[in-house]
Amino acid sequence: MRRQTRRRLTQNVSRFYLVLGAFFVIGFLFFGTSSFFFAEEAPVNETPINEAIRLSNGETVTLHASSYDTEAKTIRIRLSLDEAPGNTNDHLFRYVYKARPDSEKEVMVLYDRNDQYMFELKDVPSDFDQLAVRIYRLDESQSIDTLTSEERENSLLTSLYADHRTIQQASHTSSDETTFTRLFVEDELAETERHLETAQQSVVAQRQQIERLDRDKEELEEELPYLSLDEQVEKENEIFDLGRKRDELTLELEKLEQSVVALEEKHDKLRVRLRELSI
């Protein structure tokens, strides 16, 4: 009876280790070969919105918005390009798909005012995956089609990217100049509000720092009558340093307050401009 019990226990233990080993083998085979069955998803590649990008020639470009119209099969891209002083070069815009990086397509310019642009890319399939809008810098005498590969690469300033998984969905029904102008004014107004908020916070922080210096200086001055001559000399040096720091902070505060006033004036003008465009 005991032999049969031991035999059953041995058999059960053997079955347990057999099942456990099979489990690990199947798991290893599944995870080790899963890449053959499930394609790895490419990381999202998109240019951040409202972040100025510094170019090699000293210019900056800012992408304000990009959207895709699923019915019209169009992508619209809104950006501003701040040219470097004295720049005499022309800018050329082309776009390519990730799947065909050597096949550039022309970009339709819907709006071009004061280095602000609205582009439209036509016949964009819903599964476009990822695409890039390339910005070239060309002399007036140059043509992009006659450049060598090296010359084309040297003329490329930057590429702006869009990803089908994250791009905003929108209807591209309006194409009048007033609508595009209003969008850029709204962009500038939002940016001004962000800068104004930051400047106002800096003013508050600067005033608080000056108040702390005043309190520290007052405490040191109250201690002076109770100190020896040597200690008084040391404390007076500390008081002098605090006064010097306060003067520096006061000058910085005046500049900050002036910038706040300038931003408030700009904010008011933009709001008026926006109301005019909405009439």
Rosetta silent file (secondary structure, phi, psi, omega in degrees, C-alpha in Angstrom):
SEQUENCE: MRRQTRRRLTQNVSRFYLVLGAFFVIGFLFFGTSSFFFAEEAPVNETPINEAIRLSNGETVTLHASSYDTEAKTIRIRLSLDEAPGNTNDHLFRYVYKARPDSEKEVMVLYDRNDQYMFELKDVPSDFDQLAVRIYRLDESQSIDTLTSEERENSLLTSLYADHRTIQQASHTSSDETTFTRLFVEDELAETERHLETAQQSVVAQRQQIERLDRDKEELEEELPYLSLDEQVEKENEIFDLGRKRDELTLELEKLEQSVVALEEKHDKLRVRLRELSI
SCORE:     score description
SCORE:     0.000 S_00000001
   1 L     0.000  -42.997  178.941    0.000    0.000    0.000 S_00000001
   2 H   -67.897  -35.474  178.184    2.815    2.351    0.887 S_00000001
   3 H   -63.033  -41.295  179.458    4.652    1.406   -2.316 S_00000001
   4 H   -64.293  -39.395  179.497    1.569    2.344   -4.404 S_00000001
   5 H   -64.682  -44.453  179.089    1.259    5.679   -2.553 S_00000001
   6 H   -64.510  -37.327  179.631    4.926    6.475   -3.137 S_00000001
   7 H   -63.816  -42.088  179.107    4.547    5.472   -6.780 S_00000001
   8 H   -64.505  -42.637  178.914    1.554    7.817   -7.202 S_00000001
   9 H   -61.475  -42.212  178.814    3.438   10.680   -5.510 S_00000001
  10 H   -62.977  -42.688  179.282    6.427   10.119   -7.779 S_00000001
  11 H   -64.175  -41.400  179.658    4.182   10.060  -10.840 S_00000001
  12 H   -63.730  -43.129  178.685    2.376   13.261   -9.740 S_00000001
  13 H   -63.452  -41.322  179.445    5.663   15.069   -9.147 S_00000001
  14 H   -63.043  -43.821  178.430    6.955   13.921  -12.530 S_00000001
  15 H   -61.827  -38.934 -178.761    3.777   15.132  -14.254 S_00000001
  16 H   -61.690  -48.446 -179.641    4.072   18.503  -12.456 S_00000001
  17 H   -68.671  -30.962  177.257    7.648   19.085  -13.628 S_00000001
  18 H   -66.100  -46.094  179.100    6.753   17.870  -17.091 S_00000001
  19 H   -64.790  -41.947  179.874    3.862   20.356  -17.368 S_00000001
  20 H   -63.147  -42.607  178.702    6.004   23.156  -15.906 S_00000001
  21 H   -64.554  -40.605  178.683    8.804   22.460  -18.385 S_00000001
  22 H   -63.765  -37.111  178.786    6.362   22.369  -21.286 S_00000001
  23 H   -61.066  -45.520 -179.830    4.923   25.694  -20.129 S_00000001
  24 H   -67.086  -37.814  179.844    8.340   27.364  -20.201 S_00000001
  25 H   -65.134  -45.965  179.700    9.190   25.872  -23.572 S_00000001
  26 H   -63.442  -41.820  178.825    5.900   27.061  -25.127 S_00000001
  27 H   -62.379  -42.080  179.045    6.335   30.508  -23.565 S_00000001
  28 H   -63.398  -43.504  179.521    9.868   30.812  -24.883 S_00000001
  29 H   -63.914  -39.222 -177.691    8.791   29.765  -28.363 S_00000001
  30 H   -67.829  -52.838 -177.149    5.875   32.209  -28.362 S_00000001
  31 H   -72.317  -28.985  179.478    7.733   35.285  -27.164 S_00000001
  32 H   -74.062  -25.956 -178.684   10.860   34.424  -29.086 S_00000001
  33 H  -109.761    4.411 -176.209    8.999   34.141  -32.392 S_00000001
  34 H   -63.586  -29.026 -179.473    6.296   36.771  -31.791 S_00000001
  35 H   -64.286  -22.477  177.707    8.255   39.327  -33.825 S_00000001
  36 H   -74.863  -26.335 -175.490    7.645   37.153  -36.885 S_00000001
  37 H  -101.799  -31.712 -178.006    3.879   37.373  -36.395 S_00000001
  38 L  -117.418  114.234 -179.943    3.398   40.853  -34.849 S_00000001
  39 L   -68.749  137.977  178.183    5.127   43.756  -36.557 S_00000001
  40 L   -70.808  132.369 -178.488    6.769   46.194  -34.201 S_00000001
  41 L   -77.551  130.955 -179.808    4.960   49.534  -34.177 S_00000001
  42 L   -69.427  146.217  178.180    7.145   52.446  -35.245 S_00000001
  43 L   -65.415  151.102  178.016    7.512   55.279  -32.721 S_00000001
  44 L   -65.637  131.904  179.440    5.420   58.403  -33.267 S_00000001
  45 L  -123.886  102.579 -179.338    7.363   60.989  -35.237 S_00000001
  46 L  -145.773  147.715  178.381    5.845   64.472  -35.103 S_00000001
  47 L   -80.260  132.769  179.170    7.131   68.020  -34.720 S_00000001
  48 L   -60.396  146.638 -179.784    6.062   69.707  -31.458 S_00000001
  49 L   -84.164  139.405  174.186    3.427   72.427  -31.767 S_00000001
  50 L    58.597   34.441  173.458    4.318   76.072  -30.970 S_00000001
  51 L  -120.001  118.675 -178.350    7.982   75.356  -30.271 S_00000001
  52 L   -67.021  131.559  179.693   10.462   77.522  -32.162 S_00000001
  53 E  -109.796  120.597 -179.344   13.073   75.482  -34.029 S_00000001
  54 E   -80.737  127.781 -178.862   16.415   77.194  -34.615 S_00000001
  55 L   -97.050  165.707 -174.562   17.798   76.614  -38.100 S_00000001
  56 L   -66.574  -23.021 -178.549   21.435   76.508  -39.184 S_00000001
  57 L   -94.896   11.959  177.647   21.188   79.869  -40.987 S_00000001
  58 L    92.211   -7.196  178.429   19.922   81.727  -37.905 S_00000001
  59 L   -82.578  167.202  174.019   16.242   81.612  -38.813 S_00000001
  60 E  -130.790  145.234  176.487   13.519   80.021  -36.707 S_00000001
  61 E  -126.567  140.049 -179.672   10.442   78.091  -37.775 S_00000001
  62 E  -128.641  123.133  176.020    7.400   77.380  -35.606 S_00000001
  63 E   -87.200  118.742 -177.308    4.739   74.813  -36.422 S_00000001
  64 E   -92.445  -35.804 -178.121    1.389   76.127  -35.166 S_00000001
  65 E  -167.745  151.758  170.814   -0.983   73.390  -36.306 S_00000001
  66 E  -143.628  139.695 -176.419   -1.429   70.442  -38.652 S_00000001
  67 E  -147.057  157.190 -177.252   -4.700   68.704  -39.467 S_00000001
  68 E  -125.387  129.101  175.615   -6.082   66.003  -41.758 S_00000001
  69 E   -99.739  109.405 -174.907   -9.413   66.055  -43.599 S_00000001
  70 L   -67.584  -29.022 -179.498  -10.410   62.427  -44.094 S_00000001
  71 L   -80.293  -46.170 -179.187  -13.051   63.265  -46.726 S_00000001
  72 L   -79.646  -13.437 -177.614  -11.043   65.711  -48.799 S_00000001
  73 L    59.030   43.137  179.995   -7.830   63.666  -48.292 S_00000001
  74 E  -126.424  150.100  172.432   -5.890   66.839  -47.546 S_00000001
  75 E  -117.023  133.033  175.424   -3.453   67.895  -44.841 S_00000001
  76 E  -114.433  135.139 -177.706   -3.141   71.539  -43.847 S_00000001
  77 E  -127.034  127.539 -179.536   -0.073   72.834  -42.068 S_00000001
  78 E  -113.839  124.758 -177.843    0.178   76.285  -40.484 S_00000001
  79 E  -148.698  162.915  174.178    3.613   77.673  -39.629 S_00000001
  80 E  -125.684  144.745 -176.479    5.605   80.866  -39.279 S_00000001
  81 E  -127.913  111.362  178.993    9.172   81.397  -40.452 S_00000001
  82 E   -90.103  109.793 -176.777   11.251   84.184  -38.911 S_00000001
  83 L   -77.435  152.706  176.603   13.928   85.060  -41.421 S_00000001
  84 L   -74.535  147.014  178.826   17.412   86.159  -40.471 S_00000001
  85 L   -57.606  135.046  177.996   18.224   89.868  -41.082 S_00000001
  86 L    80.061    7.670 -178.921   19.598   90.470  -44.560 S_00000001
  87 L   -71.912  127.538  179.583   18.448   87.106  -45.883 S_00000001
  88 L  -114.495    6.465 -178.343   18.044   87.183  -49.671 S_00000001
  89 L   -84.756  154.606  174.361   17.360   83.483  -50.240 S_00000001
  90 E   -92.810  155.315  176.040   14.066   81.984  -51.276 S_00000001
  91 E  -109.744  136.520  177.720   12.358   79.174  -49.380 S_00000001
  92 E  -122.384  137.620 -176.592   10.991   76.126  -51.125 S_00000001
  93 E  -119.486  128.283  175.313    8.627   73.632  -49.480 S_00000001
  94 E  -135.926  161.118  176.334    8.214   69.996  -50.512 S_00000001
  95 E  -135.637  154.937 -178.848    6.849   66.927  -48.734 S_00000001
  96 E  -139.309  154.385  172.078    7.556   63.200  -48.794 S_00000001
  97 E   -89.451  153.709  177.602    6.055   60.045  -47.331 S_00000001
  98 L   -60.499  -37.276 -177.356    8.070   57.822  -45.037 S_00000001
  99 L   -69.323  -25.426 -177.981    7.533   54.912  -47.431 S_00000001
 100 L  -135.284   72.616 -174.759    8.959   56.901  -50.374 S_00000001
 101 L   -67.533  -16.187 -178.585   11.497   59.419  -49.036 S_00000001
 102 L   -95.170   -1.859 -178.030   13.019   60.015  -52.500 S_00000001
 103 L  -109.089   87.903 -177.833    9.717   60.963  -54.151 S_00000001
 104 L   -79.168  145.320  177.621    9.079   64.597  -53.234 S_00000001
 105 E  -119.332  154.018 -179.567    5.726   66.222  -53.911 S_00000001
 106 E   -76.258  149.877  178.388    4.848   69.871  -54.335 S_00000001
 107 L  -105.459  131.336  176.053    3.167   71.818  -51.542 S_00000001
 108 E   -86.067  126.220  179.653    0.252   74.122  -52.332 S_00000001
 109 E   -93.151  111.056  178.974    0.597   77.507  -50.618 S_00000001
 110 E   -87.652  -25.990 -174.875   -2.845   78.756  -49.578 S_00000001
 111 E  -150.803  133.027  179.653   -1.605   81.714  -47.541 S_00000001
 112 E  -149.053   96.577 -179.660    1.679   83.641  -47.463 S_00000001
 113 E  -139.345  123.698  174.545    1.764   86.878  -45.472 S_00000001
 114 L    51.575   47.549  178.200    4.663   88.292  -43.424 S_00000001
 115 L    64.407   23.321  173.349    6.468   84.930  -43.231 S_00000001
 116 E  -112.751  132.427 -171.580    3.267   83.175  -42.128 S_00000001
 117 E  -130.061  144.537  166.718    2.168   80.222  -44.241 S_00000001
 118 E  -123.006  117.519  179.991   -0.780   77.909  -44.675 S_00000001
 119 E  -105.663  154.130  172.809    0.064   74.845  -46.765 S_00000001
 120 E  -132.655  131.218  176.058   -2.176   72.175  -48.196 S_00000001
 121 E  -107.358  122.880 -174.051   -1.084   68.687  -49.198 S_00000001
 122 L   -97.515  158.032  175.172   -3.506   67.050  -51.611 S_00000001
 123 L    53.953   47.227  178.510   -4.489   63.410  -52.225 S_00000001
 124 L   -92.921  116.212 -179.257   -3.074   62.171  -48.933 S_00000001
 125 L   -66.894  154.630 -177.839   -4.284   58.602  -48.230 S_00000001
 126 L   -64.739  -23.562  178.819   -5.680   57.809  -44.802 S_00000001
 127 L  -101.793   39.458 -176.642   -2.856   55.315  -44.225 S_00000001
 128 L   -66.924  -10.814  177.465   -0.099   57.811  -45.027 S_00000001
 129 L    66.892  -94.375  178.660    1.762   56.619  -41.913 S_00000001
 130 E  -137.335  147.339  176.548    4.285   59.446  -41.516 S_00000001
 131 E  -141.465  163.478 -178.693    5.300   62.348  -43.728 S_00000001
 132 E  -133.665  133.558  172.203    7.772   65.207  -43.652 S_00000001
 133 E   -96.510  117.595 -177.212    7.522   68.754  -45.001 S_00000001
 134 E   -95.936  137.295  178.566   10.987   69.791  -46.093 S_00000001
 135 E  -113.226  117.792  179.816   12.109   73.429  -46.078 S_00000001
 136 E  -106.104  151.943  172.865   14.881   74.323  -48.523 S_00000001
 137 E  -112.415  120.171 -175.895   16.920   77.532  -48.821 S_00000001
 138 E  -129.247  147.367  169.446   17.699   78.429  -52.429 S_00000001
 139 L   -72.830  160.606 -179.113   19.326   81.297  -54.285 S_00000001
 140 L   -60.691  -29.854 -177.063   17.166   83.071  -56.829 S_00000001
 141 L   -84.616   -7.252 -175.674   19.177   81.487  -59.627 S_00000001
 142 L   -92.135  152.768  172.605   18.801   77.934  -58.282 S_00000001
 143 L  -128.410  133.234 -175.878   16.197   75.323  -59.102 S_00000001
 144 H   -60.662  -30.479 -176.070   15.584   72.366  -56.787 S_00000001
 145 H   -76.173  -16.747 -178.872   15.280   70.014  -59.765 S_00000001
 146 H  -101.379   -1.769 -178.837   18.764   70.826  -61.076 S_00000001
 147 L   -77.900  147.104  172.598   20.603   70.411  -57.762 S_00000001
 148 L   -74.475  170.251  179.608   22.804   67.424  -57.091 S_00000001
 149 H   -60.361  -40.822  179.731   22.067   65.198  -54.111 S_00000001
 150 H   -67.516  -42.643  178.840   24.815   66.907  -52.103 S_00000001
 151 H   -64.862  -38.223  178.663   23.608   70.414  -53.046 S_00000001
 152 H   -64.715  -42.126  179.572   20.038   69.463  -52.151 S_00000001
 153 H   -65.487  -38.692  178.728   21.149   68.152  -48.765 S_00000001
 154 H   -69.557  -26.230 -179.361   23.129   71.323  -48.073 S_00000001
 155 H   -84.661  -13.878 -178.292   20.114   73.458  -48.986 S_00000001
 156 E   -73.515  120.584  178.942   17.781   71.581  -46.628 S_00000001
 157 E   -85.442  -45.907  179.578   17.087   73.710  -43.537 S_00000001
 158 E  -169.619  172.153  174.863   14.804   71.340  -41.646 S_00000001
 159 E  -129.930  137.229  177.117   11.916   68.878  -41.911 S_00000001
 160 E  -107.784  132.068 -169.573    8.591   69.097  -40.106 S_00000001
 161 E  -111.055  148.257  174.665    6.933   65.755  -39.346 S_00000001
 162 E  -134.270  144.398 -177.658    3.340   64.539  -39.065 S_00000001
 163 E  -124.202  133.685 -174.853    2.094   61.120  -37.921 S_00000001
 164 L   -66.017  -19.537 -178.051   -1.271   59.644  -38.917 S_00000001
 165 L   -79.847  -20.173 -174.221   -1.827   58.300  -35.376 S_00000001
 166 L  -125.038   -8.513 -176.264   -1.726   61.699  -33.693 S_00000001
 167 L   -66.387  143.707 -178.568   -2.581   64.298  -36.322 S_00000001
 168 E   -69.570  140.957  176.005   -5.666   66.396  -35.606 S_00000001
 169 E   -92.798  133.404 -178.340   -8.828   65.649  -37.599 S_00000001
 170 L  -154.631  163.852  176.548  -10.514   68.684  -39.160 S_00000001
 171 L  -101.791  123.493 -176.504  -12.708   69.814  -42.026 S_00000001
 172 L   -98.467   67.447 -176.996  -10.887   71.935  -44.604 S_00000001
 173 L   -93.081  -34.852 -175.468  -13.842   73.813  -45.992 S_00000001
 174 L   -94.059  136.930  179.665  -12.723   77.423  -45.578 S_00000001
 175 L  -137.642   19.709 -178.189   -9.899   78.846  -47.669 S_00000001
 176 L   -84.380  155.393 -174.244  -10.411   82.614  -47.490 S_00000001
 177 H   -63.741  -36.962 -178.419   -7.598   84.925  -46.418 S_00000001
 178 H   -62.233  -40.319  179.324   -9.520   86.410  -43.476 S_00000001
 179 H   -63.011  -44.493 -179.852   -9.951   82.997  -41.871 S_00000001
 180 H   -66.692  -40.293  177.919   -6.238   82.222  -42.154 S_00000001
 181 H   -61.062  -41.912 -179.891   -5.276   85.667  -40.834 S_00000001
 182 H   -63.177  -37.823  178.823   -7.553   85.168  -37.829 S_00000001
 183 H   -62.633  -41.453  179.416   -5.903   81.819  -37.060 S_00000001
 184 H   -69.962  -35.521  176.451   -2.472   83.424  -36.972 S_00000001
 185 H   -65.029  -39.911  176.744   -3.731   86.276  -34.787 S_00000001
 186 H   -62.484  -40.386  176.529   -5.177   83.686  -32.400 S_00000001
 187 H   -60.378  -47.265 -178.153   -1.792   81.931  -32.335 S_00000001
 188 H   -66.647  -35.807  178.324    0.002   85.188  -31.550 S_00000001
 189 H   -65.619  -44.255  179.121   -2.573   86.097  -28.917 S_00000001
 190 H   -63.321  -40.627  178.757   -2.177   82.741  -27.157 S_00000001
 191 H   -65.673  -41.163  178.859    1.613   83.061  -27.234 S_00000001
 192 H   -63.014  -39.334  178.726    1.425   86.609  -25.860 S_00000001
 193 H   -64.332  -38.074  177.304   -0.826   85.427  -23.031 S_00000001
 194 H   -65.051  -45.195  179.564    1.696   82.724  -22.117 S_00000001
 195 H   -65.559  -37.326  179.641    4.569   85.212  -22.095 S_00000001
 196 H   -65.252  -42.678  178.702    2.502   87.707  -20.113 S_00000001
 197 H   -62.571  -42.804  178.447    1.664   85.142  -17.461 S_00000001
 198 H   -63.382  -42.276 -179.846    5.324   84.153  -17.163 S_00000001
 199 H   -66.009  -40.220  178.629    6.424   87.801  -16.880 S_00000001
 200 H   -64.561  -39.583  176.644    3.811   88.547  -14.226 S_00000001
 201 H   -64.623  -37.703  178.681    4.951   85.546  -12.197 S_00000001
 202 H   -65.913  -37.304  178.064    8.557   86.741  -12.492 S_00000001
 203 H   -63.255  -45.356  179.262    7.550   90.184  -11.198 S_00000001
 204 H   -61.474  -44.775 -179.820    5.860   88.646   -8.156 S_00000001
 205 H   -64.161  -38.217 -179.646    8.881   86.426   -7.437 S_00000001
 206 H   -67.424  -41.004  178.483   11.276   89.367   -7.798 S_00000001
 207 H   -64.128  -39.641  178.437    9.262   91.509   -5.392 S_00000001
 208 H   -64.660  -37.575  179.473    9.189   88.694   -2.849 S_00000001
 209 H   -67.159  -38.789  177.605   12.951   88.315   -3.093 S_00000001
 210 H   -65.654  -38.800  178.055   13.446   92.059   -2.508 S_00000001
 211 H   -63.962  -37.663  178.194   11.161   91.889    0.530 S_00000001
 212 H   -66.066  -39.472  177.818   13.256   89.038    1.971 S_00000001
 213 H   -63.957  -40.039  178.993   16.423   91.074    1.507 S_00000001
 214 H   -63.182  -40.736  179.101   14.826   94.027    3.270 S_00000001
 215 H   -66.221  -43.433  178.774   13.858   91.836    6.217 S_00000001
 216 H   -62.598  -41.284  179.594   17.342   90.335    6.446 S_00000001
 217 H   -64.647  -41.753  179.759   18.914   93.795    6.293 S_00000001
 218 H   -64.060  -39.957  178.676   16.586   95.108    8.994 S_00000001
 219 H   -64.489  -40.384  178.945   17.411   92.187   11.312 S_00000001
 220 H   -66.472  -39.535  179.925   21.153   92.777   10.882 S_00000001
 221 H   -65.708  -33.908  178.349   20.774   96.500   11.584 S_00000001
 222 H   -69.620  -25.133 -179.561   18.865   95.747   14.808 S_00000001
 223 H   -80.911  -20.845 -172.274   21.761   93.546   15.993 S_00000001
 224 H   -54.136  -46.398 -176.146   24.451   96.197   15.482 S_00000001
 225 H   -62.298  -18.799 -175.070   24.163   98.034   18.872 S_00000001
 226 H  -100.477    6.773 -176.367   24.751   94.807   20.781 S_00000001
 227 L  -106.693  159.662  173.748   27.896   93.740   18.914 S_00000001
 228 L   -72.542  171.363 -178.488   31.561   94.432   19.434 S_00000001
 229 H   -61.326  -43.525  179.151   33.414   96.732   17.032 S_00000001
 230 H   -63.546  -42.742  179.551   34.860   93.857   15.049 S_00000001
 231 H   -66.202  -35.989  178.527   31.469   92.170   14.828 S_00000001
 232 H   -63.740  -41.145  177.830   29.882   95.460   13.788 S_00000001
 233 H   -61.069  -42.565  179.618   32.336   95.809   10.903 S_00000001
 234 H   -64.224  -44.127 -179.602   31.496   92.274    9.735 S_00000001
 235 H   -67.769  -36.119  178.626   27.742   92.877    9.959 S_00000001
 236 H   -65.221  -34.892  175.216   28.039   96.211    8.150 S_00000001
 237 H   -64.946  -40.062  177.336   29.777   94.420    5.279 S_00000001
 238 H   -64.881  -41.312  178.894   26.890   91.948    5.145 S_00000001
 239 H   -63.068  -40.325  178.346   24.410   94.820    5.195 S_00000001
 240 H   -62.048  -43.727  179.471   26.294   96.496    2.329 S_00000001
 241 H   -62.730  -40.766  177.982   26.177   93.291    0.264 S_00000001
 242 H   -63.059  -40.185  178.348   22.436   92.959    0.888 S_00000001
 243 H   -64.956  -39.225  178.411   21.915   96.550   -0.243 S_00000001
 244 H   -65.361  -43.558  178.015   23.919   95.949   -3.407 S_00000001
 245 H   -62.737  -37.718  179.476   21.910   92.815   -4.225 S_00000001
 246 H   -63.921  -41.249  178.949   18.691   94.741   -3.610 S_00000001
 247 H   -62.214  -41.249  179.087   19.744   97.460   -6.073 S_00000001
 248 H   -64.411  -44.710  179.446   20.486   94.820   -8.718 S_00000001
 249 H   -65.754  -33.371  178.997   17.150   93.110   -8.168 S_00000001
 250 H   -65.564  -41.055  177.116   15.365   96.467   -8.297 S_00000001
 251 H   -63.655  -42.434  177.801   16.849   97.194  -11.736 S_00000001
 252 H   -63.940  -38.285  179.273   15.789   93.734  -12.960 S_00000001
 253 H   -63.710  -40.719  178.675   12.318   94.329  -11.516 S_00000001
 254 H   -61.279  -41.138  178.137   11.967   97.594  -13.438 S_00000001
 255 H   -65.779  -41.013  178.081   12.816   95.793  -16.701 S_00000001
 256 H   -63.061  -42.836  179.625   10.326   93.032  -15.918 S_00000001
 257 H   -64.410  -36.395  176.423    7.597   95.544  -15.165 S_00000001
 258 H   -65.615  -39.856  178.466    8.318   97.310  -18.461 S_00000001
 259 H   -66.521  -35.330  177.019    8.036   94.007  -20.334 S_00000001
 260 H   -63.234  -44.371  179.089    4.708   93.321  -18.607 S_00000001
 261 H   -61.533  -43.539 -179.841    3.392   96.713  -19.744 S_00000001
 262 H   -64.054  -41.440  179.123    4.570   96.057  -23.314 S_00000001
 263 H   -67.856  -36.672  177.582    2.957   92.601  -23.349 S_00000001
 264 H   -64.937  -40.205  177.358   -0.296   93.988  -21.967 S_00000001
 265 H   -65.445  -42.980  177.942   -0.365   96.609  -24.727 S_00000001
 266 H   -63.527  -40.479  179.109    0.352   93.958  -27.364 S_00000001
 267 H   -60.508  -44.108 -179.932   -2.339   91.731  -25.868 S_00000001
 268 H   -64.682  -41.666  179.545   -4.918   94.520  -26.084 S_00000001
 269 H   -64.171  -39.648  179.454   -4.013   95.304  -29.707 S_00000001
 270 H   -67.266  -37.158  177.211   -4.305   91.648  -30.698 S_00000001
 271 H   -64.763  -40.087  176.593   -7.718   91.371  -29.069 S_00000001
 272 H   -63.755  -45.588  178.932   -8.869   94.431  -31.000 S_00000001
 273 H   -59.109  -40.998 -179.965   -7.449   92.957  -34.216 S_00000001
 274 H   -65.681  -39.685  177.969   -9.227   89.671  -33.559 S_00000001
 275 H   -64.364  -39.317  179.543  -12.556   91.445  -33.028 S_00000001
 276 H   -63.803  -39.697 -179.361  -12.082   93.313  -36.310 S_00000001
 277 H   -73.023  -20.222 -178.311  -11.445   90.090  -38.202 S_00000001
 278 H   -89.194   -7.727  179.972  -14.518   88.478  -36.649 S_00000001
 279 L   -74.103    0.000    0.000  -16.909   91.178  -37.829 S_00000001
